[in-house]
Amino acid sequence: MPKNCNNLSKFGTLSKVRDLIDHLSEKELMMINQLVVEKLKYIQKSTSLKAMSNFIVGDRICFERNNELIIGVVKKINQKTISIETDEGIGWNVHPSFLKRYIEAD
Protein backbone atom coordinates (compact mmCIF):
# COMPACT_ATOMS: atom_id res chain seq x y z
CA MET A 1 0.00 0.00 0.00
CA PRO A 2 1.46 3.43 -0.89
CA LYS A 3 2.51 5.65 2.02
CA ASN A 4 -0.15 8.28 1.28
CA CYS A 5 -2.96 5.71 1.47
CA ASN A 6 -1.61 4.42 4.79
CA ASN A 7 -1.50 7.98 6.17
CA LEU A 8 -5.07 8.61 5.02
CA SER A 9 -6.18 5.42 6.75
CA LYS A 10 -4.55 6.58 9.99
CA PHE A 11 -6.15 10.00 9.61
CA GLY A 12 -9.54 8.35 9.14
CA THR A 13 -9.00 6.35 12.30
CA LEU A 14 -7.99 9.47 14.22
CA SER A 15 -11.09 11.23 12.97
CA LYS A 16 -13.26 8.36 14.21
CA VAL A 17 -11.53 8.40 17.59
CA ARG A 18 -12.12 12.14 17.91
CA ASP A 19 -15.81 11.67 17.09
CA LEU A 20 -16.05 8.92 19.71
CA ILE A 21 -14.29 11.06 22.34
CA ASP A 22 -16.83 13.82 21.80
CA HIS A 23 -19.59 11.48 22.99
CA LEU A 24 -17.89 10.00 26.07
CA SER A 25 -18.58 10.90 29.69
CA GLU A 26 -15.92 12.28 31.99
CA LYS A 27 -15.56 8.89 33.69
CA GLU A 28 -15.11 7.11 30.35
CA LEU A 29 -12.54 9.70 29.25
CA MET A 30 -10.59 9.21 32.47
CA MET A 31 -10.56 5.43 31.90
CA ILE A 32 -9.32 5.88 28.32
CA ASN A 33 -6.69 8.34 29.53
CA GLN A 34 -5.44 5.73 32.01
CA LEU A 35 -5.21 3.13 29.22
CA VAL A 36 -3.29 5.54 26.98
CA VAL A 37 -0.86 6.47 29.77
CA GLU A 38 -0.24 2.79 30.58
CA LYS A 39 0.40 2.00 26.91
CA LEU A 40 2.85 4.92 26.60
CA LYS A 41 4.71 3.79 29.72
CA TYR A 42 4.92 0.27 28.30
CA ILE A 43 6.31 1.54 25.00
CA GLN A 44 8.86 3.76 26.77
CA LYS A 45 9.96 0.94 29.08
CA SER A 46 10.33 -1.44 26.13
CA THR A 47 12.44 1.10 24.27
CA SER A 48 14.58 1.70 27.34
CA LEU A 49 15.10 -2.03 27.98
CA LYS A 50 16.08 -2.59 24.36
CA ALA A 51 18.61 0.26 24.56
CA MET A 52 19.98 -1.06 27.88
CA SER A 53 20.52 -4.53 26.47
CA ASN A 54 23.24 -3.08 24.23
CA PHE A 55 25.56 -2.47 27.19
CA ILE A 56 27.23 -4.50 29.93
CA VAL A 57 29.30 -3.51 32.95
CA GLY A 58 32.84 -2.68 31.83
CA ASP A 59 31.93 -1.38 28.36
CA ARG A 60 33.74 1.76 27.24
CA ILE A 61 31.08 4.27 26.25
CA CYS A 62 30.68 7.89 25.31
CA PHE A 63 27.94 10.49 25.22
CA GLU A 64 27.66 14.18 24.43
CA ARG A 65 26.88 16.92 26.93
CA ASN A 66 26.91 20.55 25.84
CA ASN A 67 28.81 19.58 22.66
CA GLU A 68 31.52 17.91 24.77
CA LEU A 69 32.33 14.22 24.36
CA ILE A 70 32.23 12.45 27.73
CA ILE A 71 34.05 9.10 27.79
CA GLY A 72 33.78 6.52 30.53
CA VAL A 73 33.04 2.98 31.63
CA VAL A 74 29.71 1.35 32.48
CA LYS A 75 29.73 0.68 36.24
CA LYS A 76 26.14 -0.43 36.83
CA ILE A 77 22.94 -1.09 34.91
CA ASN A 78 20.04 0.52 36.80
CA GLN A 79 16.32 0.20 36.05
CA LYS A 80 16.10 3.39 33.96
CA THR A 81 19.68 4.60 33.59
CA ILE A 82 23.22 3.34 33.25
CA SER A 83 25.81 4.45 35.82
CA ILE A 84 28.99 5.67 34.18
CA GLU A 85 32.36 6.60 35.62
CA THR A 86 34.45 8.91 33.45
CA ASP A 87 38.19 8.61 33.06
CA GLU A 88 38.43 11.57 35.47
CA GLY A 89 36.46 9.65 38.13
CA ILE A 90 33.22 11.61 37.74
CA GLY A 91 29.99 9.61 38.06
CA TRP A 92 27.00 10.01 35.74
CA ASN A 93 23.61 8.33 35.46
CA VAL A 94 22.64 8.42 31.80
CA HIS A 95 19.63 7.13 29.87
CA PRO A 96 20.93 4.39 27.54
CA SER A 97 19.53 6.08 24.43
CA PHE A 98 22.24 8.76 24.81
CA LEU A 99 25.11 6.28 25.00
CA LYS A 100 27.33 4.90 22.27
CA ARG A 101 30.16 2.40 22.41
CA TYR A 102 33.51 4.14 22.43
CA ILE A 103 36.15 2.60 20.23
CA GLU A 104 39.59 4.10 20.64
CA ALA A 105 41.59 4.79 17.50
CA ASP A 106 44.84 2.85 17.37
N, CA, C and O atoms as CSV, one atom per row, in Angstrom:
chain,resi,resn,atom,element,x,y,z
A,1,MET,N,N,0.855,-1.187,0.000
A,1,MET,CA,C,0.000,0.000,0.000
A,1,MET,C,C,0.896,1.243,0.000
A,1,MET,O,O,1.831,1.309,0.798
A,2,PRO,N,N,0.646,2.219,-0.857
A,2,PRO,CA,C,1.455,3.431,-0.886
A,2,PRO,C,C,1.359,4.182,0.440
A,2,PRO,O,O,0.357,4.107,1.152
A,3,LYS,N,N,2.450,4.920,0.752
A,3,LYS,CA,C,2.513,5.655,2.021
A,3,LYS,C,C,1.320,6.585,2.197
A,3,LYS,O,O,0.744,6.642,3.283
A,4,ASN,N,N,0.939,7.310,1.156
A,4,ASN,CA,C,-0.150,8.275,1.276
A,4,ASN,C,C,-1.458,7.604,1.683
A,4,ASN,O,O,-2.213,8.146,2.490
A,5,CYS,N,N,-1.728,6.418,1.122
A,5,CYS,CA,C,-2.958,5.709,1.474
A,5,CYS,C,C,-2.928,5.283,2.930
A,5,CYS,O,O,-3.942,5.361,3.623
A,6,ASN,N,N,-1.761,4.829,3.402
A,6,ASN,CA,C,-1.615,4.417,4.794
A,6,ASN,C,C,-1.851,5.614,5.710
A,6,ASN,O,O,-2.526,5.479,6.731
A,7,ASN,N,N,-1.310,6.778,5.368
A,7,ASN,CA,C,-1.502,7.977,6.172
A,7,ASN,C,C,-2.977,8.383,6.201
A,7,ASN,O,O,-3.490,8.794,7.242
A,8,LEU,N,N,-3.650,8.268,5.066
A,8,LEU,CA,C,-5.070,8.607,5.021
A,8,LEU,C,C,-5.874,7.659,5.904
A,8,LEU,O,O,-6.821,8.078,6.570
A,9,SER,N,N,-5.500,6.392,5.909
A,9,SER,CA,C,-6.177,5.421,6.750
A,9,SER,C,C,-6.013,5.785,8.221
A,9,SER,O,O,-6.972,5.726,8.991
A,10,LYS,N,N,-4.794,6.163,8.610
A,10,LYS,CA,C,-4.549,6.576,9.991
A,10,LYS,C,C,-5.344,7.832,10.313
A,10,LYS,O,O,-5.899,7.951,11.405
A,11,PHE,N,N,-5.402,8.762,9.381
A,11,PHE,CA,C,-6.155,9.996,9.611
A,11,PHE,C,C,-7.631,9.678,9.789
A,11,PHE,O,O,-8.295,10.266,10.642
A,12,GLY,N,N,-8.145,8.757,8.996
A,12,GLY,CA,C,-9.538,8.352,9.137
A,12,GLY,C,C,-9.798,7.746,10.500
A,12,GLY,O,O,-10.835,8.006,11.109
A,13,THR,N,N,-8.871,6.945,10.982
A,13,THR,CA,C,-9.000,6.351,12.305
A,13,THR,C,C,-8.971,7.431,13.375
A,13,THR,O,O,-9.774,7.399,14.307
A,14,LEU,N,N,-8.064,8.376,13.255
A,14,LEU,CA,C,-7.995,9.473,14.218
A,14,LEU,C,C,-9.287,10.274,14.232
A,14,LEU,O,O,-9.768,10.682,15.289
A,15,SER,N,N,-9.835,10.491,13.062
A,15,SER,CA,C,-11.091,11.228,12.967
A,15,SER,C,C,-12.206,10.486,13.697
A,15,SER,O,O,-13.010,11.097,14.401
A,16,LYS,N,N,-12.250,9.172,13.528
A,16,LYS,CA,C,-13.262,8.359,14.206
A,16,LYS,C,C,-13.065,8.394,15.723
A,16,LYS,O,O,-14.034,8.462,16.479
A,17,VAL,N,N,-11.821,8.347,16.156
A,17,VAL,CA,C,-11.528,8.400,17.591
A,17,VAL,C,C,-11.967,9.745,18.158
A,17,VAL,O,O,-12.561,9.801,19.235
A,18,ARG,N,N,-11.683,10.810,17.451
A,18,ARG,CA,C,-12.117,12.144,17.906
A,18,ARG,C,C,-13.641,12.218,18.022
A,18,ARG,O,O,-14.165,12.756,18.997
A,19,ASP,N,N,-14.344,11.683,17.038
A,19,ASP,CA,C,-15.811,11.671,17.094
A,19,ASP,C,C,-16.300,10.879,18.305
A,19,ASP,O,O,-17.236,11.295,18.987
A,20,LEU,N,N,-15.668,9.748,18.566
A,20,LEU,CA,C,-16.046,8.924,19.712
A,20,LEU,C,C,-15.795,9.671,21.019
A,20,LEU,O,O,-16.638,9.658,21.916
A,21,ILE,N,N,-14.651,10.313,21.128
A,21,ILE,CA,C,-14.293,11.056,22.343
A,21,ILE,C,C,-15.331,12.135,22.640
A,21,ILE,O,O,-15.665,12.378,23.800
A,22,ASP,N,N,-15.828,12.768,21.616
A,22,ASP,CA,C,-16.832,13.824,21.804
A,22,ASP,C,C,-18.094,13.323,22.502
A,22,ASP,O,O,-18.827,14.115,23.095
A,23,HIS,N,N,-18.352,12.027,22.439
A,23,HIS,CA,C,-19.589,11.483,22.995
A,23,HIS,C,C,-19.380,10.719,24.306
A,23,HIS,O,O,-20.319,10.115,24.823
A,24,LEU,N,N,-18.160,10.740,24.844
A,24,LEU,CA,C,-17.885,10.001,26.070
A,24,LEU,C,C,-18.104,10.864,27.309
A,24,LEU,O,O,-17.988,12.089,27.268
A,25,SER,N,N,-18.422,10.193,28.404
A,25,SER,CA,C,-18.580,10.898,29.687
A,25,SER,C,C,-17.196,11.162,30.281
A,25,SER,O,O,-16.183,10.646,29.807
A,26,GLU,N,N,-17.188,11.971,31.320
A,26,GLU,CA,C,-15.923,12.284,31.992
A,26,GLU,C,C,-15.275,11.008,32.540
A,26,GLU,O,O,-14.064,10.825,32.421
A,27,LYS,N,N,-16.078,10.136,33.133
A,27,LYS,CA,C,-15.560,8.889,33.695
A,27,LYS,C,C,-14.945,8.016,32.596
A,27,LYS,O,O,-13.866,7.454,32.779
A,28,GLU,N,N,-15.626,7.907,31.468
A,28,GLU,CA,C,-15.108,7.108,30.352
A,28,GLU,C,C,-13.816,7.711,29.801
A,28,GLU,O,O,-12.886,6.980,29.460
A,29,LEU,N,N,-13.755,9.031,29.713
A,29,LEU,CA,C,-12.545,9.698,29.245
A,29,LEU,C,C,-11.376,9.447,30.191
A,29,LEU,O,O,-10.246,9.238,29.749
A,30,MET,N,N,-11.649,9.469,31.488
A,30,MET,CA,C,-10.593,9.207,32.468
A,30,MET,C,C,-10.077,7.775,32.343
A,30,MET,O,O,-8.878,7.536,32.486
A,31,MET,N,N,-10.971,6.822,32.079
A,31,MET,CA,C,-10.558,5.434,31.897
A,31,MET,C,C,-9.696,5.281,30.643
A,31,MET,O,O,-8.683,4.583,30.660
A,32,ILE,N,N,-10.103,5.933,29.567
A,32,ILE,CA,C,-9.324,5.879,28.324
A,32,ILE,C,C,-7.964,6.537,28.532
A,32,ILE,O,O,-6.945,6.039,28.052
A,33,ASN,N,N,-7.955,7.658,29.251
A,33,ASN,CA,C,-6.692,8.335,29.531
A,33,ASN,C,C,-5.738,7.397,30.273
A,33,ASN,O,O,-4.548,7.339,29.960
A,34,GLN,N,N,-6.264,6.666,31.254
A,34,GLN,CA,C,-5.436,5.727,32.007
A,34,GLN,C,C,-4.865,4.649,31.086
A,34,GLN,O,O,-3.695,4.285,31.205
A,35,LEU,N,N,-5.682,4.145,30.177
A,35,LEU,CA,C,-5.213,3.132,29.220
A,35,LEU,C,C,-4.112,3.682,28.323
A,35,LEU,O,O,-3.122,2.999,28.059
A,36,VAL,N,N,-4.283,4.915,27.856
A,36,VAL,CA,C,-3.288,5.539,26.977
A,36,VAL,C,C,-1.972,5.748,27.738
A,36,VAL,O,O,-0.897,5.462,27.213
A,37,VAL,N,N,-2.062,6.244,28.966
A,37,VAL,CA,C,-0.863,6.474,29.769
A,37,VAL,C,C,-0.125,5.161,30.020
A,37,VAL,O,O,1.101,5.111,29.913
A,38,GLU,N,N,-0.857,4.099,30.351
A,38,GLU,CA,C,-0.240,2.793,30.582
A,38,GLU,C,C,0.448,2.283,29.317
A,38,GLU,O,O,1.552,1.742,29.389
A,39,LYS,N,N,-0.190,2.450,28.173
A,39,LYS,CA,C,0.404,2.001,26.909
A,39,LYS,C,C,1.673,2.787,26.604
A,39,LYS,O,O,2.664,2.205,26.162
A,40,LEU,N,N,1.662,4.101,26.834
A,40,LEU,CA,C,2.853,4.921,26.598
A,40,LEU,C,C,3.990,4.507,27.525
A,40,LEU,O,O,5.142,4.431,27.097
A,41,LYS,N,N,3.679,4.241,28.780
A,41,LYS,CA,C,4.715,3.792,29.720
A,41,LYS,C,C,5.310,2.469,29.265
A,41,LYS,O,O,6.523,2.269,29.339
A,42,TYR,N,N,4.456,1.565,28.794
A,42,TYR,CA,C,4.922,0.267,28.304
A,42,TYR,C,C,5.861,0.445,27.112
A,42,TYR,O,O,6.915,-0.186,27.045
A,43,ILE,N,N,5.478,1.293,26.188
A,43,ILE,CA,C,6.312,1.536,25.003
A,43,ILE,C,C,7.650,2.135,25.415
A,43,ILE,O,O,8.696,1.714,24.921
A,44,GLN,N,N,7.626,3.120,26.321
A,44,GLN,CA,C,8.862,3.758,26.769
A,44,GLN,C,C,9.758,2.768,27.508
A,44,GLN,O,O,10.974,2.769,27.317
A,45,LYS,N,N,9.168,1.931,28.342
A,45,LYS,CA,C,9.959,0.942,29.076
A,45,LYS,C,C,10.572,-0.068,28.113
A,45,LYS,O,O,11.730,-0.452,28.274
A,46,SER,N,N,9.810,-0.498,27.123
A,46,SER,CA,C,10.326,-1.441,26.132
A,46,SER,C,C,11.492,-0.844,25.364
A,46,SER,O,O,12.492,-1.519,25.119
A,47,THR,N,N,11.366,0.416,24.987
A,47,THR,CA,C,12.438,1.103,24.265
A,47,THR,C,C,13.679,1.208,25.141
A,47,THR,O,O,14.797,0.975,24.682
A,48,SER,N,N,13.472,1.559,26.399
A,48,SER,CA,C,14.576,1.701,27.342
A,48,SER,C,C,15.285,0.363,27.569
A,48,SER,O,O,16.515,0.302,27.566
A,49,LEU,N,N,14.510,-0.704,27.767
A,49,LEU,CA,C,15.104,-2.029,27.984
A,49,LEU,C,C,15.896,-2.492,26.764
A,49,LEU,O,O,16.964,-3.091,26.898
A,50,LYS,N,N,15.368,-2.212,25.581
A,50,LYS,CA,C,16.080,-2.587,24.363
A,50,LYS,C,C,17.403,-1.833,24.280
A,50,LYS,O,O,18.430,-2.422,23.942
A,51,ALA,N,N,17.387,-0.539,24.584
A,51,ALA,CA,C,18.614,0.259,24.559
A,51,ALA,C,C,19.596,-0.226,25.620
A,51,ALA,O,O,20.801,-0.266,25.370
A,52,MET,N,N,19.102,-0.592,26.793
A,52,MET,CA,C,19.981,-1.064,27.875
A,52,MET,C,C,20.647,-2.386,27.543
A,52,MET,O,O,21.771,-2.646,27.971
A,53,SER,N,N,19.964,-3.213,26.789
A,53,SER,CA,C,20.517,-4.532,26.467
A,53,SER,C,C,21.762,-4.447,25.592
A,53,SER,O,O,22.454,-5.447,25.402
A,54,ASN,N,N,22.052,-3.268,25.060
A,54,ASN,CA,C,23.242,-3.085,24.227
A,54,ASN,C,C,24.520,-2.897,25.036
A,54,ASN,O,O,25.609,-2.863,24.462
A,55,PHE,N,N,24.406,-2.775,26.371
A,55,PHE,CA,C,25.564,-2.468,27.192
A,55,PHE,C,C,25.692,-3.447,28.349
A,55,PHE,O,O,24.698,-3.960,28.863
A,56,ILE,N,N,26.949,-3.698,28.752
A,56,ILE,CA,C,27.229,-4.501,29.935
A,56,ILE,C,C,28.264,-3.757,30.775
A,56,ILE,O,O,28.976,-2.881,30.283
A,57,VAL,N,N,28.331,-4.126,32.047
A,57,VAL,CA,C,29.299,-3.515,32.947
A,57,VAL,C,C,30.700,-3.717,32.367
A,57,VAL,O,O,31.058,-4.816,31.944
A,58,GLY,N,N,31.479,-2.643,32.354
A,58,GLY,CA,C,32.842,-2.684,31.828
A,58,GLY,C,C,32.982,-2.122,30.424
A,58,GLY,O,O,34.096,-1.845,29.980
A,59,ASP,N,N,31.869,-1.949,29.714
A,59,ASP,CA,C,31.928,-1.379,28.364
A,59,ASP,C,C,32.472,0.043,28.400
A,59,ASP,O,O,32.142,0.819,29.297
A,60,ARG,N,N,33.304,0.377,27.426
A,60,ARG,CA,C,33.743,1.759,27.236
A,60,ARG,C,C,32.657,2.441,26.410
A,60,ARG,O,O,32.274,1.957,25.345
A,61,ILE,N,N,32.172,3.560,26.913
A,61,ILE,CA,C,31.080,4.266,26.247
A,61,ILE,C,C,31.408,5.747,26.151
A,61,ILE,O,O,32.373,6.238,26.737
A,62,CYS,N,N,30.569,6.441,25.388
A,62,CYS,CA,C,30.682,7.889,25.311
A,62,CYS,C,C,29.285,8.470,25.109
A,62,CYS,O,O,28.364,7.795,24.649
A,63,PHE,N,N,29.162,9.747,25.470
A,63,PHE,CA,C,27.938,10.491,25.219
A,63,PHE,C,C,28.298,11.959,25.152
A,63,PHE,O,O,29.359,12.369,25.621
A,64,GLU,N,N,27.415,12.748,24.570
A,64,GLU,CA,C,27.658,14.181,24.432
A,64,GLU,C,C,26.884,14.958,25.470
A,64,GLU,O,O,25.731,14.648,25.771
A,65,ARG,N,N,27.535,15.979,26.015
A,65,ARG,CA,C,26.878,16.919,26.931
A,65,ARG,C,C,27.409,18.300,26.601
A,65,ARG,O,O,28.610,18.554,26.697
A,66,ASN,N,N,26.516,19.180,26.216
A,66,ASN,CA,C,26.906,20.553,25.836
A,66,ASN,C,C,28.012,20.547,24.785
A,66,ASN,O,O,28.989,21.287,24.894
A,67,ASN,N,N,27.847,19.705,23.767
A,67,ASN,CA,C,28.805,19.578,22.663
A,67,ASN,C,C,30.182,19.098,23.111
A,67,ASN,O,O,31.165,19.289,22.395
A,68,GLU,N,N,30.263,18.483,24.278
A,68,GLU,CA,C,31.517,17.912,24.774
A,68,GLU,C,C,31.357,16.409,24.827
A,68,GLU,O,O,30.338,15.905,25.301
A,69,LEU,N,N,32.360,15.685,24.343
A,69,LEU,CA,C,32.332,14.224,24.365
A,69,LEU,C,C,32.785,13.742,25.740
A,69,LEU,O,O,33.906,14.023,26.165
A,70,ILE,N,N,31.919,13.024,26.424
A,70,ILE,CA,C,32.226,12.449,27.729
A,70,ILE,C,C,32.499,10.966,27.505
A,70,ILE,O,O,31.682,10.264,26.910
A,71,ILE,N,N,33.643,10.494,27.981
A,71,ILE,CA,C,34.050,9.100,27.795
A,71,ILE,C,C,34.169,8.445,29.161
A,71,ILE,O,O,34.683,9.043,30.106
A,72,GLY,N,N,33.691,7.212,29.256
A,72,GLY,CA,C,33.778,6.517,30.533
A,72,GLY,C,C,33.517,5.036,30.400
A,72,GLY,O,O,33.550,4.469,29.308
A,73,VAL,N,N,33.254,4.420,31.551
A,73,VAL,CA,C,33.039,2.979,31.631
A,73,VAL,C,C,31.710,2.723,32.338
A,73,VAL,O,O,31.373,3.398,33.310
A,74,VAL,N,N,30.965,1.744,31.841
A,74,VAL,CA,C,29.715,1.348,32.484
A,74,VAL,C,C,30.056,0.682,33.815
A,74,VAL,O,O,30.800,-0.298,33.858
A,75,LYS,N,N,29.502,1.227,34.904
A,75,LYS,CA,C,29.735,0.678,36.240
A,75,LYS,C,C,28.553,-0.143,36.736
A,75,LYS,O,O,28.731,-1.121,37.461
A,76,LYS,N,N,27.334,0.261,36.339
A,76,LYS,CA,C,26.143,-0.428,36.828
A,76,LYS,C,C,24.986,-0.183,35.871
A,76,LYS,O,O,24.848,0.904,35.310
A,77,ILE,N,N,24.161,-1.199,35.693
A,77,ILE,CA,C,22.937,-1.089,34.907
A,77,ILE,C,C,21.786,-0.926,35.900
A,77,ILE,O,O,21.465,-1.860,36.636
A,78,ASN,N,N,21.167,0.246,35.922
A,78,ASN,CA,C,20.038,0.521,36.802
A,78,ASN,C,C,18.736,0.218,36.073
A,78,ASN,O,O,18.763,-0.246,34.933
A,79,GLN,N,N,17.596,0.473,36.712
A,79,GLN,CA,C,16.317,0.201,36.051
A,79,GLN,C,C,16.062,1.128,34.875
A,79,GLN,O,O,15.568,0.683,33.838
A,80,LYS,N,N,16.393,2.425,35.016
A,80,LYS,CA,C,16.102,3.394,33.958
A,80,LYS,C,C,17.346,4.035,33.364
A,80,LYS,O,O,17.282,4.609,32.277
A,81,THR,N,N,18.458,3.948,34.047
A,81,THR,CA,C,19.685,4.596,33.590
A,81,THR,C,C,20.859,3.646,33.689
A,81,THR,O,O,20.755,2.552,34.244
A,82,ILE,N,N,21.976,4.085,33.140
A,82,ILE,CA,C,23.223,3.344,33.255
A,82,ILE,C,C,24.209,4.241,33.990
A,82,ILE,O,O,24.413,5.395,33.616
A,83,SER,N,N,24.823,3.693,35.051
A,83,SER,CA,C,25.809,4.453,35.817
A,83,SER,C,C,27.154,4.369,35.116
A,83,SER,O,O,27.641,3.290,34.780
A,84,ILE,N,N,27.734,5.537,34.907
A,84,ILE,CA,C,28.990,5.671,34.181
A,84,ILE,C,C,30.018,6.314,35.100
A,84,ILE,O,O,29.682,7.178,35.909
A,85,GLU,N,N,31.258,5.895,34.973
A,85,GLU,CA,C,32.360,6.605,35.623
A,85,GLU,C,C,33.310,7.054,34.527
A,85,GLU,O,O,33.799,6.244,33.740
A,86,THR,N,N,33.566,8.368,34.487
A,86,THR,CA,C,34.448,8.913,33.454
A,86,THR,C,C,35.894,8.595,33.795
A,86,THR,O,O,36.201,8.148,34.900
A,87,ASP,N,N,36.765,8.828,32.849
A,87,ASP,CA,C,38.194,8.615,33.056
A,87,ASP,C,C,38.738,9.530,34.157
A,87,ASP,O,O,39.774,9.241,34.756
A,88,GLU,N,N,38.032,10.635,34.418
A,88,GLU,CA,C,38.430,11.574,35.472
A,88,GLU,C,C,37.833,11.197,36.826
A,88,GLU,O,O,38.076,11.882,37.820
A,89,GLY,N,N,37.049,10.108,36.877
A,89,GLY,CA,C,36.457,9.647,38.125
A,89,GLY,C,C,35.113,10.265,38.457
A,89,GLY,O,O,34.611,10.092,39.567
A,90,ILE,N,N,34.522,10.984,37.513
A,90,ILE,CA,C,33.223,11.611,37.735
A,90,ILE,C,C,32.117,10.618,37.400
A,90,ILE,O,O,32.179,9.940,36.375
A,91,GLY,N,N,31.102,10.532,38.265
A,91,GLY,CA,C,29.988,9.613,38.058
A,91,GLY,C,C,28.815,10.278,37.357
A,91,GLY,O,O,28.498,11.438,37.621
A,92,TRP,N,N,28.178,9.542,36.469
A,92,TRP,CA,C,26.999,10.012,35.738
A,92,TRP,C,C,25.971,8.893,35.724
A,92,TRP,O,O,26.330,7.716,35.681
A,93,ASN,N,N,24.700,9.254,35.758
A,93,ASN,CA,C,23.609,8.329,35.460
A,93,ASN,C,C,22.968,8.814,34.173
A,93,ASN,O,O,22.426,9.918,34.122
A,94,VAL,N,N,23.028,7.998,33.139
A,94,VAL,CA,C,22.637,8.423,31.795
A,94,VAL,C,C,21.615,7.442,31.224
A,94,VAL,O,O,21.755,6.227,31.368
A,95,HIS,N,N,20.584,7.988,30.572
A,95,HIS,CA,C,19.627,7.127,29.868
A,95,HIS,C,C,20.374,6.437,28.731
A,95,HIS,O,O,21.149,7.084,28.026
A,96,PRO,N,N,20.158,5.141,28.541
A,96,PRO,CA,C,20.927,4.390,27.541
A,96,PRO,C,C,20.780,4.890,26.107
A,96,PRO,O,O,21.655,4.637,25.279
A,97,SER,N,N,19.705,5.587,25.800
A,97,SER,CA,C,19.532,6.077,24.432
A,97,SER,C,C,20.570,7.147,24.068
A,97,SER,O,O,20.776,7.430,22.888
A,98,PHE,N,N,21.220,7.740,25.070
A,98,PHE,CA,C,22.236,8.764,24.813
A,98,PHE,C,C,23.640,8.182,24.689
A,98,PHE,O,O,24.576,8.897,24.334
A,99,LEU,N,N,23.794,6.900,24.976
A,99,LEU,CA,C,25.114,6.278,25.003
A,99,LEU,C,C,25.472,5.605,23.689
A,99,LEU,O,O,24.620,5.096,22.961
A,100,LYS,N,N,26.768,5.624,23.420
A,100,LYS,CA,C,27.327,4.900,22.269
A,100,LYS,C,C,28.579,4.192,22.749
A,100,LYS,O,O,29.245,4.645,23.679
A,101,ARG,N,N,28.893,3.078,22.107
A,101,ARG,CA,C,30.158,2.405,22.412
A,101,ARG,C,C,31.298,3.307,21.968
A,101,ARG,O,O,31.232,3.965,20.929
A,102,TYR,N,N,32.325,3.320,22.771
A,102,TYR,CA,C,33.509,4.138,22.434
A,102,TYR,C,C,34.605,3.193,21.995
A,102,TYR,O,O,35.015,2.303,22.740
A,103,ILE,N,N,35.073,3.398,20.775
A,103,ILE,CA,C,36.149,2.598,20.227
A,103,ILE,C,C,37.334,3.521,20.016
A,103,ILE,O,O,37.268,4.461,19.224
A,104,GLU,N,N,38.414,3.250,20.727
A,104,GLU,CA,C,39.594,4.103,20.643
A,104,GLU,C,C,40.338,3.837,19.346
A,104,GLU,O,O,40.495,2.691,18.922
A,105,ALA,N,N,40.795,4.918,18.724
A,105,ALA,CA,C,41.592,4.786,17.503
A,105,ALA,C,C,42.984,4.310,17.888
A,105,ALA,O,O,43.566,4.761,18.874
A,106,ASP,N,N,43.501,3.392,17.087
A,106,ASP,CA,C,44.836,2.851,17.374
A,106,ASP,C,C,45.932,3.829,17.105
A,106,ASP,O,O,47.105,3.511,17.302
